[in-house]
Amino acid sequence: ASEGLLVDLGHCGVFDDGLPVDADNMLKLIKAAGVEVESFWPGMFAKALASANIGELCMKISSGAPAPAAAGAAAPAAGGAAPAAAA
């Protein structure tokens, strides 16, 4: 799994445990899982999630709700590759 995904799911674990969703708690959970991530990931996610409704985000992740597409990103056609970027 990618480091970003690990940290993303880690914030839900910290939230579910009733702990503050901060970089230290996310890093403790990730280390307890026996994985390593670059040190900037937990802090970056903690900052980004500081004003978010963590409970709602975790419910969306666990329900498999689709994430919004990035602005300007083209989704690949069914069975095909994404269109090449114009030079």
C-alpha positions as CSV (number, residue, x, y, z in Angstrom):
1,A,0.0,0.0,0.0
2,S,1.2,3.5,-0.6
3,E,2.4,5.6,2.3
4,G,-0.4,8.2,1.8
5,L,-3.1,5.5,2.0
6,L,-1.6,4.1,5.2
7,V,-1.7,7.5,6.8
8,D,-5.1,8.2,5.4
9,L,-6.5,5.0,7.0
10,G,-4.4,5.6,10.1
11,H,-6.3,8.8,10.9
12,C,-9.5,6.7,11.0
13,G,-7.9,4.3,13.5
14,V,-6.7,7.1,15.7
15,F,-10.2,8.7,15.6
16,D,-11.9,5.4,16.3
17,D,-9.7,5.0,19.4
18,G,-11.0,8.4,20.7
19,L,-7.6,10.0,20.5
20,P,-6.8,13.4,19.0
21,V,-6.0,13.1,15.3
22,D,-2.5,14.5,15.3
23,A,0.8,13.5,13.8
24,D,2.2,11.8,16.9
25,N,-0.9,9.6,17.4
26,M,-1.0,8.7,13.7
27,L,2.7,7.8,13.7
28,K,2.3,5.7,16.9
29,L,-0.5,3.7,15.2
30,I,1.4,3.3,12.0
31,K,4.5,2.0,13.9
32,A,2.4,-0.3,16.0
33,A,1.1,-1.8,12.6
34,G,4.8,-2.6,11.8
35,V,5.1,-0.3,8.8
36,E,7.2,2.8,8.2
37,V,6.3,6.0,6.3
38,E,8.2,9.1,5.5
39,S,8.1,11.4,8.5
40,F,6.3,14.2,6.7
41,W,3.1,12.2,6.0
42,P,1.5,12.2,9.5
43,G,2.0,15.9,9.9
44,M,0.8,16.7,6.5
45,F,-2.4,14.7,7.0
46,A,-2.9,16.1,10.5
47,K,-2.7,19.7,9.2
48,A,-5.1,18.9,6.3
49,L,-7.6,17.3,8.6
50,A,-7.5,19.9,11.4
51,S,-10.8,21.4,10.4
52,A,-12.4,18.3,8.8
53,N,-15.2,16.2,10.2
54,I,-13.1,13.1,10.8
55,G,-16.1,10.9,11.5
56,E,-17.7,11.7,8.2
57,L,-14.5,11.1,6.3
58,C,-14.0,7.7,7.9
59,M,-17.5,6.7,7.1
60,K,-17.0,7.6,3.4
61,I,-13.7,5.6,3.3
62,S,-15.3,2.6,4.9
63,S,-18.4,2.7,2.8
64,G,-16.5,2.8,-0.4
65,A,-18.0,6.1,-1.5
66,P,-16.2,7.5,-4.6
67,A,-13.7,10.2,-4.0
68,P,-14.1,13.4,-6.1
69,A,-11.9,13.6,-9.1
70,A,-9.0,16.0,-9.1
71,A,-9.7,19.2,-10.9
72,G,-8.7,19.0,-14.6
73,A,-8.0,15.3,-14.4
74,A,-9.4,13.1,-17.1
75,A,-10.6,9.7,-16.2
76,P,-9.5,6.8,-18.4
77,A,-12.2,5.4,-20.7
78,A,-13.4,1.9,-19.8
79,G,-10.7,-0.5,-20.8
80,G,-8.4,2.2,-22.1
81,A,-5.6,4.4,-20.9
82,A,-5.9,8.0,-19.8
83,P,-5.5,10.5,-22.7
84,A,-2.0,11.9,-23.1
85,A,-1.3,15.4,-21.9
86,A,-0.9,18.1,-24.5
87,A,2.6,19.4,-24.8
